[in-house]
């Protein structure tokens, strides 16, 4: 009956109560939404590369190696010689190895030289493989496969010519050897979207006439002659390695790190991603803090609402008192009402969030490559909801205590 | 001998704070089943006296005895329960929680008074019986109280005061919001039901014309002396 009366009292003030509930609902939805985006971003980030056991590059830091080899941010300090690459590839633990060669660019996008095997071996978001939205892989020496962002930003379609620039942000063009767009990779939400992929031989081919970063001599070798040449590279930037047995990962990693002929570094992508996330993670803490403040603001609004309603409810409290309710009952009633509002608000916010997720999930995935999983509400989310209700009850204690004192002083007689 | 439903003994009380109002009442007794009209104009200490009788305020000196129990000797929580159990209260107006149904309003005091609930047996049937007796249509029971007319609301307040037959009914100008014609009818209904429940009635009013209906008329200034503490 008390619960029914509390509900009735809330319904009687449906406009102000509704607004308060709405603000709590929105703040809860925002808080949980941020939480979702945060875990989604973390997961997407960690899912940038999967299925690769080790990334091998010249010795530097693990985060740096990850940044340039996977995220195409920054540059390699040094290359890995073809000899070292072959030594690693010859190890019995190695199931597969895919070399990558970086350094050139096309417009604002990086160019990466690799093998066709890259398209099979590169996995993201669990076990997803790259697929071609259009066209096919690297069949000809002058074939290029472009990521979805490249295609979209530059308006390229299969068959369009591409000229690779030497180095990054460079004015020197490899315009003597134009490429042709052979395929476009489906959007992945990974750095592959922003990469122009050509074959490892093609990287050699466009640098045939280059020595020490400049064109040597005035004559360029004709394309036909280049096609006849041995285009085995002398060095690569990094390599992705898969092992036959996961037990061998650490043994192979140590062997590579102790490789005597050249200083090399092998990192586990997952571990390096974790390290990198710790750096990026500061921003997420700030986000959580801000959305937490929004919840606090909503609860303060509720507190103000209860406060302002106290005066007009003195009569009501007098009736309760006359009927035998103690001031403690009145305090309890106020807290119950606040908890009810918060509970309804929290539940509504929760529903709002899932409805929003359901609608926005495909859009967010398409636009940002950010996969927001809609799974069973976690215990953590329920803990947040419970905390909101609890916080509301605690916040309402302040006006409730005032009601308590008012009802002590007024008793049954209110001078209106 | 049964204890009087209400007796005040050497009561002295002053509201706390400066500019407060002080009141003393040497002796006042209400006999069982008696209907007393307490006449007093506003500012004569009516509200203060009612607060004391209902145990909302406790006297600094003296005793307020309800059926032989000293209200002042009870702890606050017990006093609230005691009030719920022994006293039915009817205000001037705005007696009801407007958002609650008529039935919930009527049953509310029972929530705080197990004895009255036990006496009412089937509470909702009892509420229905009292409503019929006082002329409230049955279908009002589940309407929000705020939708009723003032006259109907006052009658609901009477039903609420009477349910579970508390020994003492305190009414604070219950007719002031009603017009003259309705007043008499209302009082008659009130008296019938009070007599039926065997309760005593203490009604406070400034309207001397009501006196004819009562067993006894007491002027407030005959039993009470007041003084305003200078600020």
Interface residues (C-beta under 8 A of the other chain):
Chain A: X1 X2 X4 X5 X8 X9 X11 X12 X315 X316 X318 X319 X320 X321 X322 X323 X324 X325 X326 X327 X328 X329 X411 X412 X413 X415
Chain B: X47 X50 X51 X54 X56 X57 X76 X77 X80 X81 X83 X84 X85 X89 X91 X94 X95 X96 X97 X98 X99 X100 X101 X104 X107 X108 X109 X111 X112 X113 X144 X146 X160
